[in-house]
Amino acid sequence: MKIALAVVLCALSPAALAASGYVKIISPQDGAIVNSADTLHVKYETKFAHMGDHVHLYIDGQDHETLRNLTIRTTQDIYSDGKWSVVSREMDGKKAAPQLAPGKHKICVGVVDKAHNPTGLEKCIEVTAQ
């Protein structure tokens, strides 16, 4: 019985829950060459467990843009101890990024909790602006 409980508790650890979700950057593609004069639109898709609340967009590790309540495809809830809790959430969307200066840039989309702490689910790509 103790072993079964230990297995369940390990499966519910933040690392295990983070591993059960994903973040995809649909566009631009990794290694893309983009026009620095054009507005860059970052299209993303995520699925994350209950420890995630929303998504941040990072450009070159600087300031983030909160991507909250864009398109939530599905949310799975459970009822326990007299309250509803989110078990997992799927979100997707498209966000206009600031105009990029010529050169290489790192674009990341990451899932964070309500306090804006990273959950470990993140996807990064590099683009070159010309």
C-alpha angles and dihedrals in degrees: 000000000000091000092052090050091049090051092051093048092049090049089055095050116120091249092053092046092048090052090055094062135057145207121210128186104209095184144053095032122231109273094019121154110226133187110254090210093058128079109254115224116203112205115195144172127201142178119187142164130248096283089069121080107173144341133262129205116214126191115196090340091294131121117332135229115223111232100198129160095356108135113340105188098185139353121194116206134186129203114225135151092003097306141084119244130189111242098179140351133199119205135174134173150137124249130188109233125209116274109277124230115231112281140053120326135186116221120192134181115196138175115236136181127244090278090053093251114148115251095202096257107117140137124200132187135178126229132180118224117208 
